[in-house]
Amino acid sequence: MEGQTSDSLNEQQCLETKLTNMLQNVEPPEMYGFDMQCIYRVPPDIRETNPKAYTPRIVSIGPFHKACYAGNEDSIFESMEELKVNYLKAFLNRTQIPMGTFVVTLQALEDKIRSCYAVRIKYNSDDFLKMILIDACFIIELFLRLHKYEDWQGKDPVLLKDWMQMQIGEDLRLLENQLPFFVLEQLYNLAGMNPEFPSFLQISFNCLKVVEYGATSCPTESPKHFTDLMRTCIILSSKFVLREEEECKGIKHVYNASQLREAGLKFKVSPNENECLLDMTYSDEGVLTMPILNIADDSEMFFRNILAFEHCHLSDDTCIITQYLKILDFLIDTEKDVKELIDKKIIVNWMGDPNALAAMVNSLSSNLAMPRFNPVYFSICNSLNDFYESPCNKYKAIFIHEYFNTPWKIASTVAAIVLLLLTLIQTICSIISLF
């Protein structure tokens, strides 16, 4: 009995020692600086809808995807790692600032940088800072060369290949492939690029080509990273003025574009070609005005990463891009809805296939919580539903859908009407002949 008690005591002490050792250098969760977190792993249920939209194709930035490609000599990622070192050398030659100056700056920022990532980074200090420095200097030097493109034409391996420029640009927009913006900005400022070059914020805005999505305003305050920059530029370019005290509400349903058109609603493209895509409006005359939306092969990746950032970082009533895309999802159910918006020049479909565009729009918000809508969008959605559900418009829509929805229905309906008229005429003639 005493032996058993002794054994139990030894087991307890052994377990206690293991747990104590495990907890060494571990901090409680409140110590991890959650307020700094802004770079996230895309949640699995969102990622599974299209993993490629969140995964870098040729260049890995930051710690999340670095280990996935390390050591594979045949990988294009390994070639890009070599190119990054070349760019680091070029950046140091450009600035004539000793390497140690940049290293000391990053060492002072290390804890702050680590706090920006929403998962624990297991790299030791030297490896982590080496990675951050190489990736940051690569991005800065690349943007400087893109800014003075004509000086580097024919001299730079990236600028020689349009496909490489395009894919690097896409990779730099991915949520999981980010560096904190303050790191890039501080190294850029330390290098003394002004006044020859604009601010790093402005040069990033230009190089990432956010203007293609109706973003005409560069923010004055630094974003958290490039994904946040894209989102912020779009929102700042909008005419919406949303106040914090305004209550946001839920919308569960809006009739699609074909149903609304059959009810008599008119779709109109905004007269200003550069208007922000968020700025849709509804008039009491039954007109929905929407800015031009260009949809290309990279649009799904662009929107998905902004949606993932909003989902991970913001409350649902501040997810403005999610709200806009959800309204687009309401309006588009099928190829027919896409063609309606293309015919009105609201959507420019560079993908070519209307079915593929409809499927892409419908999948964007998969596994995302339904957002609460800001007062502007809430009013538009209610107005569209009220327009359709007006008895006159609703019966008009039902009639058009039942009898004029397809070429065959139109032909058969016209034939039936003609037959009815001929029968009526024949009947009238027969009655007249009796007199």
ZIFEN-V566162 format. One record per residue. SS is DSSP state (~ for helix, > for strand, _ for the rest). NEAR is the number of other C-alpha atoms within 10 Angstrom. D_CENTER is the distance of its C-alpha to the mean C-alpha in Angstrom with 2 decimals. Layout:
ss=SS near=NEAR d_center=D_CENTER
ss=SS near=NEAR d_center=D_CENTER
This chain:
ss=_ near=6 d_center=66.85
ss=~ near=7 d_center=66.68
ss=~ near=8 d_center=65.18
ss=~ near=9 d_center=62.41
ss=~ near=10 d_center=61.66
ss=~ near=11 d_center=61.55
ss=~ near=12 d_center=59.18
ss=~ near=12 d_center=56.87
ss=~ near=12 d_center=56.98
ss=~ near=12 d_center=56.15
ss=~ near=12 d_center=53.16
ss=~ near=12 d_center=51.93
ss=~ near=12 d_center=52.35
ss=~ near=12 d_center=50.60
ss=~ near=12 d_center=47.55
ss=~ near=12 d_center=47.61
ss=~ near=12 d_center=47.72
ss=~ near=11 d_center=44.75
ss=~ near=11 d_center=42.63
ss=~ near=10 d_center=43.78
ss=~ near=11 d_center=42.90
ss=~ near=10 d_center=39.46
ss=_ near=11 d_center=38.74
ss=_ near=8 d_center=39.83
ss=_ near=6 d_center=37.14
ss=_ near=9 d_center=34.90
ss=_ near=9 d_center=33.67
ss=_ near=7 d_center=32.87
ss=~ near=8 d_center=29.20
ss=~ near=8 d_center=29.58
ss=~ near=8 d_center=30.43
ss=~ near=17 d_center=27.13
ss=_ near=14 d_center=25.53
ss=~ near=13 d_center=22.72
ss=~ near=9 d_center=22.06
ss=~ near=16 d_center=20.93
ss=_ near=20 d_center=18.45
ss=_ near=22 d_center=14.87
ss=> near=27 d_center=14.05
ss=_ near=19 d_center=13.84
ss=_ near=17 d_center=14.58
ss=_ near=19 d_center=12.22
ss=_ near=12 d_center=14.71
ss=~ near=10 d_center=16.76
ss=~ near=11 d_center=16.44
ss=~ near=19 d_center=12.65
ss=~ near=19 d_center=13.08
ss=_ near=14 d_center=15.96
ss=_ near=14 d_center=14.21
ss=_ near=15 d_center=13.06
ss=~ near=12 d_center=14.03
ss=~ near=11 d_center=13.65
ss=~ near=21 d_center=9.86
ss=~ near=23 d_center=10.17
ss=_ near=20 d_center=13.50
ss=_ near=21 d_center=14.71
ss=_ near=14 d_center=16.91
ss=_ near=17 d_center=19.37
ss=_ near=25 d_center=18.91
ss=_ near=26 d_center=18.59
ss=_ near=23 d_center=17.96
ss=_ near=20 d_center=19.24
ss=_ near=20 d_center=21.00
ss=_ near=18 d_center=18.78
ss=_ near=15 d_center=19.31
ss=~ near=16 d_center=22.40
ss=~ near=9 d_center=24.97
ss=~ near=11 d_center=23.65
ss=~ near=15 d_center=24.84
ss=_ near=12 d_center=27.71
ss=_ near=10 d_center=31.09
ss=_ near=11 d_center=30.12
ss=_ near=10 d_center=31.92
ss=_ near=9 d_center=30.88
ss=_ near=12 d_center=27.15
ss=~ near=14 d_center=25.23
ss=~ near=21 d_center=23.71
ss=~ near=19 d_center=27.30
ss=~ near=14 d_center=27.87
ss=~ near=14 d_center=24.87
ss=~ near=20 d_center=26.34
ss=~ near=12 d_center=29.53
ss=~ near=15 d_center=27.83
ss=~ near=21 d_center=26.22
ss=~ near=15 d_center=29.79
ss=~ near=13 d_center=30.95
ss=~ near=20 d_center=28.39
ss=~ near=22 d_center=29.53
ss=~ near=16 d_center=33.06
ss=~ near=15 d_center=32.15
ss=~ near=19 d_center=30.48
ss=~ near=16 d_center=33.59
ss=~ near=11 d_center=35.84
ss=~ near=12 d_center=34.00
ss=~ near=13 d_center=34.24
ss=_ near=10 d_center=37.61
ss=_ near=14 d_center=36.61
ss=_ near=10 d_center=37.93
ss=~ near=12 d_center=35.63
ss=~ near=9 d_center=37.09
ss=~ near=12 d_center=35.73
ss=~ near=17 d_center=32.11
ss=~ near=16 d_center=33.02
ss=~ near=11 d_center=34.72
ss=~ near=14 d_center=31.74
ss=~ near=20 d_center=29.39
ss=~ near=14 d_center=32.07
ss=~ near=10 d_center=32.18
ss=~ near=14 d_center=28.42
ss=~ near=16 d_center=28.23
ss=~ near=13 d_center=28.20
ss=~ near=17 d_center=25.55
ss=~ near=21 d_center=23.29
ss=~ near=20 d_center=23.90
ss=~ near=20 d_center=23.15
ss=_ near=23 d_center=19.52
ss=> near=23 d_center=18.88
ss=_ near=17 d_center=18.76
ss=_ near=14 d_center=21.20
ss=_ near=10 d_center=24.59
ss=_ near=12 d_center=24.83
ss=_ near=10 d_center=28.10
ss=_ near=11 d_center=28.77
ss=_ near=8 d_center=31.92
ss=~ near=12 d_center=31.92
ss=~ near=11 d_center=33.00
ss=~ near=10 d_center=30.58
ss=~ near=17 d_center=27.63
ss=~ near=18 d_center=28.52
ss=~ near=13 d_center=29.35
ss=~ near=16 d_center=25.90
ss=~ near=23 d_center=24.20
ss=~ near=19 d_center=26.61
ss=~ near=19 d_center=26.28
ss=~ near=23 d_center=22.47
ss=~ near=25 d_center=22.39
ss=~ near=23 d_center=25.18
ss=~ near=23 d_center=23.66
ss=~ near=20 d_center=20.51
ss=~ near=21 d_center=22.77
ss=~ near=20 d_center=25.30
ss=~ near=19 d_center=22.83
ss=~ near=18 d_center=21.41
ss=~ near=20 d_center=25.05
ss=~ near=18 d_center=26.01
ss=~ near=19 d_center=23.22
ss=~ near=17 d_center=24.31
ss=_ near=11 d_center=27.86
ss=~ near=13 d_center=27.08
ss=~ near=11 d_center=30.55
ss=~ near=11 d_center=32.28
ss=~ near=16 d_center=30.69
ss=_ near=14 d_center=30.75
ss=_ near=12 d_center=32.75
ss=_ near=10 d_center=32.89
ss=_ near=13 d_center=29.58
ss=_ near=12 d_center=28.53
ss=_ near=19 d_center=24.80
ss=_ near=18 d_center=25.51
ss=_ near=13 d_center=27.94
ss=_ near=11 d_center=25.38
ss=~ near=9 d_center=22.64
ss=~ near=11 d_center=21.03
ss=~ near=15 d_center=20.97
ss=~ near=15 d_center=19.43
ss=~ near=13 d_center=16.61
ss=~ near=15 d_center=16.00
ss=~ near=17 d_center=16.40
ss=~ near=15 d_center=13.86
ss=~ near=20 d_center=11.27
ss=~ near=23 d_center=12.60
ss=_ near=21 d_center=12.45
ss=_ near=23 d_center=8.68
ss=_ near=26 d_center=8.67
ss=~ near=27 d_center=8.97
ss=~ near=26 d_center=12.42
ss=~ near=25 d_center=13.53
ss=_ near=26 d_center=13.97
ss=_ near=25 d_center=17.11
ss=_ near=24 d_center=17.70
ss=~ near=19 d_center=17.62
ss=~ near=16 d_center=21.18
ss=~ near=20 d_center=22.50
ss=~ near=21 d_center=21.48
ss=~ near=17 d_center=22.70
ss=~ near=15 d_center=25.98
ss=~ near=20 d_center=26.86
ss=~ near=19 d_center=26.13
ss=~ near=13 d_center=28.34
ss=~ near=14 d_center=30.91
ss=_ near=17 d_center=31.19
ss=_ near=13 d_center=32.22
ss=_ near=16 d_center=30.13
ss=_ near=11 d_center=30.91
ss=_ near=7 d_center=32.46
ss=_ near=7 d_center=32.02
ss=_ near=13 d_center=28.21
ss=_ near=13 d_center=25.95
ss=_ near=15 d_center=24.27
ss=~ near=22 d_center=21.73
ss=~ near=19 d_center=19.14
ss=~ near=13 d_center=20.06
ss=~ near=17 d_center=20.32
ss=~ near=21 d_center=16.81
ss=~ near=21 d_center=15.51
ss=~ near=15 d_center=17.68
ss=~ near=15 d_center=17.03
ss=_ near=18 d_center=13.22
ss=_ near=12 d_center=13.78
ss=~ near=20 d_center=11.22
ss=~ near=18 d_center=14.02
ss=~ near=12 d_center=13.16
ss=~ near=21 d_center=10.73
ss=_ near=23 d_center=13.61
ss=_ near=24 d_center=13.16
ss=_ near=19 d_center=16.83
ss=_ near=17 d_center=17.34
ss=_ near=22 d_center=17.17
ss=_ near=18 d_center=17.46
ss=_ near=9 d_center=20.89
ss=_ near=9 d_center=20.03
ss=_ near=15 d_center=18.51
ss=_ near=18 d_center=15.02
ss=_ near=19 d_center=14.85
ss=_ near=23 d_center=13.15
ss=~ near=23 d_center=11.05
ss=~ near=25 d_center=7.59
ss=~ near=20 d_center=9.31
ss=~ near=24 d_center=10.81
ss=~ near=26 d_center=7.99
ss=~ near=23 d_center=7.31
ss=~ near=21 d_center=11.10
ss=~ near=22 d_center=12.03
ss=~ near=23 d_center=10.61
ss=~ near=23 d_center=12.34
ss=~ near=17 d_center=15.41
ss=_ near=21 d_center=15.80
ss=_ near=18 d_center=16.20
ss=_ near=12 d_center=19.77
ss=_ near=13 d_center=19.10
ss=_ near=9 d_center=21.26
ss=_ near=12 d_center=20.58
ss=_ near=9 d_center=23.21
ss=_ near=9 d_center=23.06
ss=_ near=6 d_center=26.13
ss=_ near=10 d_center=24.72
ss=_ near=12 d_center=24.53
ss=_ near=18 d_center=21.52
ss=> near=14 d_center=22.51
ss=> near=12 d_center=21.51
ss=_ near=17 d_center=21.37
ss=_ near=9 d_center=22.12
ss=_ near=12 d_center=22.67
ss=_ near=22 d_center=22.45
ss=_ near=20 d_center=24.41
ss=_ near=20 d_center=22.76
ss=~ near=25 d_center=23.15
ss=~ near=24 d_center=26.30
ss=~ near=19 d_center=27.99
ss=~ near=25 d_center=27.39
ss=~ near=19 d_center=28.73
ss=~ near=21 d_center=31.72
ss=_ near=25 d_center=32.40
ss=_ near=18 d_center=32.60
ss=_ near=19 d_center=29.27
ss=> near=17 d_center=28.43
ss=> near=21 d_center=25.00
ss=> near=20 d_center=24.90
ss=> near=19 d_center=22.56
ss=_ near=20 d_center=22.37
ss=_ near=11 d_center=25.11
ss=_ near=9 d_center=23.13
ss=_ near=12 d_center=21.12
ss=_ near=16 d_center=19.09
ss=_ near=21 d_center=18.29
ss=_ near=27 d_center=14.90
ss=_ near=23 d_center=13.13
ss=_ near=25 d_center=13.35
ss=_ near=19 d_center=17.12
ss=_ near=22 d_center=18.58
ss=> near=16 d_center=22.20
ss=> near=20 d_center=24.98
ss=> near=11 d_center=28.66
ss=_ near=9 d_center=31.67
ss=_ near=9 d_center=32.88
ss=_ near=18 d_center=30.29
ss=> near=15 d_center=27.78
ss=> near=20 d_center=23.97
ss=> near=18 d_center=22.65
ss=> near=24 d_center=19.08
ss=_ near=23 d_center=17.64
ss=_ near=27 d_center=17.00
ss=> near=22 d_center=13.76
ss=> near=17 d_center=13.81
ss=> near=18 d_center=12.58
ss=_ near=14 d_center=13.26
ss=_ near=12 d_center=13.30
ss=_ near=13 d_center=10.27
ss=~ near=17 d_center=8.05
ss=~ near=17 d_center=7.44
ss=~ near=21 d_center=6.55
ss=~ near=23 d_center=4.25
ss=~ near=21 d_center=2.44
ss=~ near=22 d_center=4.15
ss=~ near=23 d_center=4.06
ss=~ near=24 d_center=2.90
ss=~ near=25 d_center=4.94
ss=~ near=25 d_center=7.17
ss=~ near=23 d_center=7.84
ss=~ near=19 d_center=8.75
ss=~ near=20 d_center=10.70
ss=~ near=18 d_center=12.48
ss=~ near=15 d_center=13.21
ss=_ near=12 d_center=13.75
ss=_ near=11 d_center=16.15
ss=~ near=18 d_center=15.15
ss=~ near=18 d_center=16.70
ss=~ near=19 d_center=14.48
ss=_ near=21 d_center=11.14
ss=~ near=21 d_center=11.12
ss=~ near=18 d_center=7.74
ss=~ near=27 d_center=8.67
ss=~ near=24 d_center=12.05
ss=~ near=18 d_center=11.39
ss=~ near=18 d_center=9.78
ss=~ near=21 d_center=12.68
ss=~ near=20 d_center=15.13
ss=~ near=17 d_center=14.02
ss=~ near=20 d_center=14.59
ss=~ near=18 d_center=17.94
ss=~ near=23 d_center=18.95
ss=_ near=24 d_center=18.28
ss=_ near=19 d_center=20.35
ss=_ near=18 d_center=22.07
ss=~ near=16 d_center=22.65
ss=~ near=16 d_center=24.94
ss=~ near=21 d_center=22.30
ss=~ near=25 d_center=20.18
ss=~ near=19 d_center=23.42
ss=~ near=17 d_center=24.21
ss=~ near=23 d_center=21.12
ss=~ near=17 d_center=21.67
ss=~ near=13 d_center=25.32
ss=_ near=15 d_center=24.55
ss=_ near=19 d_center=22.41
ss=_ near=21 d_center=19.40
ss=> near=19 d_center=17.33
ss=> near=17 d_center=17.99
ss=> near=19 d_center=17.65
ss=_ near=13 d_center=17.67
ss=_ near=15 d_center=17.31
ss=_ near=12 d_center=20.80
ss=_ near=11 d_center=21.08
ss=~ near=18 d_center=20.50
ss=~ near=16 d_center=20.76
ss=~ near=14 d_center=17.97
ss=~ near=22 d_center=15.68
ss=~ near=21 d_center=16.89
ss=~ near=15 d_center=16.41
ss=~ near=15 d_center=12.78
ss=~ near=23 d_center=12.04
ss=~ near=19 d_center=14.36
ss=~ near=15 d_center=12.89
ss=~ near=21 d_center=9.26
ss=_ near=22 d_center=10.76
ss=_ near=14 d_center=13.45
ss=_ near=14 d_center=14.85
ss=_ near=13 d_center=12.95
ss=_ near=10 d_center=15.52
ss=_ near=15 d_center=16.18
ss=_ near=23 d_center=15.22
ss=> near=22 d_center=18.03
ss=> near=25 d_center=17.82
ss=_ near=21 d_center=18.74
ss=~ near=15 d_center=22.14
ss=~ near=16 d_center=21.03
ss=~ near=23 d_center=18.89
ss=~ near=17 d_center=21.52
ss=~ near=14 d_center=24.21
ss=~ near=18 d_center=22.63
ss=~ near=21 d_center=22.16
ss=~ near=13 d_center=25.72
ss=~ near=18 d_center=27.09
ss=~ near=21 d_center=25.76
ss=~ near=15 d_center=27.29
ss=~ near=15 d_center=30.48
ss=~ near=21 d_center=30.80
ss=~ near=24 d_center=30.70
ss=~ near=16 d_center=32.98
ss=_ near=12 d_center=35.57
ss=~ near=12 d_center=38.59
ss=~ near=12 d_center=39.23
ss=~ near=19 d_center=35.66
ss=~ near=19 d_center=35.29
ss=~ near=15 d_center=38.54
ss=~ near=16 d_center=37.70
ss=~ near=23 d_center=34.47
ss=~ near=15 d_center=36.46
ss=~ near=14 d_center=39.14
ss=~ near=18 d_center=36.83
ss=~ near=16 d_center=34.93
ss=~ near=13 d_center=38.24
ss=~ near=17 d_center=40.14
ss=_ near=18 d_center=37.92
ss=_ near=15 d_center=34.74
ss=_ near=12 d_center=35.59
ss=~ near=10 d_center=38.07
ss=~ near=11 d_center=40.53
ss=~ near=15 d_center=40.42
ss=~ near=15 d_center=40.94
ss=~ near=13 d_center=43.83
ss=~ near=14 d_center=45.46
ss=~ near=15 d_center=45.09
ss=~ near=14 d_center=46.61
ss=~ near=12 d_center=49.34
ss=~ near=12 d_center=50.11
ss=~ near=12 d_center=50.35
ss=~ near=12 d_center=52.60
ss=~ near=12 d_center=54.73
ss=~ near=12 d_center=55.00
ss=~ near=12 d_center=56.06
ss=~ near=12 d_center=58.62
ss=~ near=12 d_center=59.98
ss=~ near=12 d_center=60.23
ss=~ near=12 d_center=62.01
ss=~ near=12 d_center=64.36
ss=~ near=12 d_center=65.17
ss=~ near=11 d_center=65.88
ss=~ near=11 d_center=68.08
ss=~ near=11 d_center=69.94
ss=~ near=10 d_center=70.64
ss=~ near=9 d_center=71.82
ss=~ near=8 d_center=74.13
ss=~ near=6 d_center=75.88
ss=_ near=5 d_center=77.09
